[in-house]
């Protein structure tokens, strides 16, 4: 089976799998224990904390391990806004129409507490313009949140410019970097971010582990997302998942080599040339700067439902629509770009595995051609 949904999750890298196996054998003690084995686990956790901090230009004391980017995003909003240090008069949040769905769920919750949300629309290329953010910021804005790389289009937002605008306005700035980490260069000072979310399984690491960077963490008053025995600076209680953290660290170490080799293949160019050679009509969604590993294609003359149904045992494909409560809803990202429901339903989000072969794309385009009128 050809897996074309790595934006959702990368397969576990072999080095990470080996690291996990070793970690489950050796890092079984509780890192909060005062005996030798507990201290050894604590040291290993902090090695990865330092590793992640070094990758983004932060201090280790500003890194908190979480269960993944969804939890990190919850911390970014709820822990910061409800911790008591932000004025109660500031109850306005600026985010975008193309964020991950968990951000919408968090904002819905905060609306129930009296917050007002402004959702900024992307431009026609799927990019959030800094001017749109600047115009949306008000005197009572408490937080701005804009994802670094969009998870459907692969488009890269001008985070540095947006962060500077937020700094100038004295507003906290958060960015979800689940899709960008280790694929796009990240320096938290260059990007002017105060808070950033990360996820291991987006770079070939294990599921169930992620992290959040919070500038000047120890000076902040934050509401815990999980009350416990003080783990992770009291922000999220519970025994720290040392083996998963070790796997995250190994993914940070080895993923860039695989990704660089993949990037050199220029598979998107090859795919688009094939579609043109086979005279398959297509439209690219998000035509600006984007990742080499992801593309959103609308195939207006292709029966994408037939394609997915007929080849479900051969290809793992993601459509530009989501199934919710047994009803097909057009992707909120594609809707924000102005696509009709019909076009959204004829859209494929293709995200490529690191070991993809050109012959895999030959077969895929042949199947698309067969489903094209």
Secondary structure, 3 states (H helix, E strand, C coil): CEECECCCCCCCCHHHHHHHHHHHHHCCCCCCCCCHHHHHHHHHHHHHHHHHHHHHCCCHHHEEEECCHHHHHHHHHHHHHCCCCCCCCCCEEEEECCCCHHHHHHHHHHHHCCCEEEEECCCCCCCCCHHHHHHHCCCCEEEEECCCECCCCCEECCHHHHHHHHHHHCCEEEEECCCCECCECCCCCCCCCCEEEEEHHHHCCCCCCEEEEECCHHHCCCCCCECCCCCHHHCECCCCCHHHHHHHHHHHHHHHHHHHHHHHHCHHHHHHHHHHHCCCCCEEECCCCECCCEEEEECCCECHHHHHHHCCCCEECEECEEEECCEEEECHHHHHCCCCHHHHHCEEEEECCCCCCHHHHHHHHHHHHHCEC
